Amino acid sequence: MHLDFGTGDGTYVQRRARLEPSTLVIGVDASAEGLREPSRKAAAKPARGGLANALFGVLPLERAPGELAGLVDSLTVLLPWGSLLRAVALPEADALARLRGLCKPGAALHIVFGYGPGDPLAVQALPGPAAEARRAELVQAYAAAGFAVAARPRSRAEVGELPTTWAKKLAFSSHERQFVALVGCAQ
């Protein structure tokens, strides 16, 4: 089972479900409104583009892991905003523990987040010359939560290749942004 946390409009879930028909791909988000259309599309008959292996549900980080505790084989958090962004970028120990609670041991983890010079997060997350040291701090914080990860900067071009609607918008935006990828697994 793959879980996309903070799935937004569900584009990533739909694409991954099409590419991996034998994998159950679940997208969860704190907002039910954005999940209505992708849920409707996934529930359609296969001849009409339905995806039997794609599901969507409401799960704010504050309520995770919930019914998904220990079931996830791979987890993505791609370009989050708001409280989910703060949780993965600062990072917040309780939030990371909640994400870890979703995962089986050995579950793959892929997180990508971005910030701009005007974002309050930029001051706390990865400021200029201290970026390498800050990435090392991220690796340590994730390790304390039960994840083994590597952290590296990600270019706009790399972000633009992510199969999400938001990735395209951010990669081709005129606003200056820095991106970081955390890739690894649950211990």
N, C-alpha and C positions, 0 to 999 in steps of 0.2 A: 504494500500500500504506500502510495506517495501522498503527502499532505503539503499543500501550498497554503501557508498561513498569511493572511492579509491579502487574499486573492484578488480583491478589487472587482473588475468586470469579468473575471474568469477566463480570459483569453489563454493564459498559460495552461490552465487545467484542460481546456478543450484541445489545445494543440498537443499536449503531452498524452492525453487519452487516445487521440488518433494515432500517434506514433507508437504507443505501447498498449495495444488492445488487450493484453493479458494482465495489465496492471490496473488496480483500482486507484483512480486519481481523485482526490477530494480537495476541494477548495473551501476554505473557511475565511470569514471576514466578520468584523464587529457589526457591520451594517447589512441588514437584510435587504434593503432596497436595491442595492447593486447586484444582488444575487438572483433576483427574480427572472430576468431575461436569460442568463446562462442556464439556470435550472430548467426553464421551459424548453430551451433548445436541446439540452442533454436528454430530457425525458421524451423527446419526439421519437417516432419510429426511425430505425436506422436508415431507411430509404429517404427520410427527410432530414438527415443530418444528425439524428440522435446518437448519443454515446452511452451505451449501457454501462460503461466502466467509469463514468464521470458523475460525481455527486457534489452538491454544494450545501453548506450549512452555516449557520450563525454561531460563531464561537469567539467572543472577545478574549484577549490574552488573560484578562483578570479571572476568567472562568476555566482556563485550560489547566490541565489536560482533559478534564471531564471524561466522557465516555470513550475517548480515544487514547486513554492512558496506556502507554507501552505497546501500542499497535503499529506505529509508523516505521516503515523500512527506509524511507527517505523524506527529508523535510526541506522545503524552500521557503525563504522569506525574501521576496524580490522587490526592492525599491519601496519599502514601507514609508508611511507618513505618521505624523502625530505620535501617540503614545507608543506604538509599535516601533517606530524609528528610534525614539529615545531608549526603549528597552534593549534593542540590539546594538545600538551605536555607542551608548555611554559606557558600558552596558549596565543594566540593572540586574542584580543577582537573583532576585525573586522571579523576575520575568524569564531569565535564562533557565532557572529551575523548572518553570512551567513548560517551557519549550522542551527541555530535556525529558520531562515527564511524559511527553507524547511518544518518545522514541524507544524503539528496541535497542539493546546494545548493538553497536556496529552500524546503526542507521546513518545513512549519508546526510550531510548537512551542507546547504549552499545558501548563504545570505549575501545579498548585495544591497548596499545603501549608499545614498549620496547626500551631499550638503553643499550649500553655496555660501559665499562670503557674508550674506545678509542674514543667514539662518542663525538663531541663537545656539543651535547645536554645534555649529562650526567652532565656536569658542571652546566648547568642552570636548568635542569629538576628536578631531585630528588637525590641530593647527599647524600650519606651515612647516618650519624646520623641525618641529618635534614629532612629525608624522610617523617616522620609523619607530621611535620609542613608544608612541601611543599605540601603534599596531601591536607591539610586543605586549603592552598592557592588556589589549583586547584578547590576545591569545591566552594570557594568564587568567583573565577573568572567565573566559569560556572554559578553560581547563578546570577551574574551581567549580564550575557548574556541571562538569561531566562531559565536556566535548573536547576532542583533540582537533584543533583547527590551525590552518595557516592563514595569515591575513596579508593581502597585497592590494596596492592601488589597482583600479580598473579604469581603462581609457573610455572616452565617450564612444568610440567605435565598438569596443567590446560590449558596452552597455546596450548600444543600439542593436546588437545581435541577439539580445535576450528576447525570447518569444512572448513579449507582453506589450500591451498597448502603451503603458506608461513608459516603458524603456524607449520606445521610439520618440515619444514627446520630449523626454529629458535629453536624449542623445542629440537631438537636432534643435534644441532650444538655444536661444541666443544668450541665456543666462549662464554665467560661469558656475561650474559645479565640479566637485571632486567626488570620486566614487571609490568604494572599498569593497572587496570581496572577502568573505570568510568561507573557507571550504574545508571540510573535514568530516568527522563522524562522532557519534555518541559513543562514550566509553562504557 
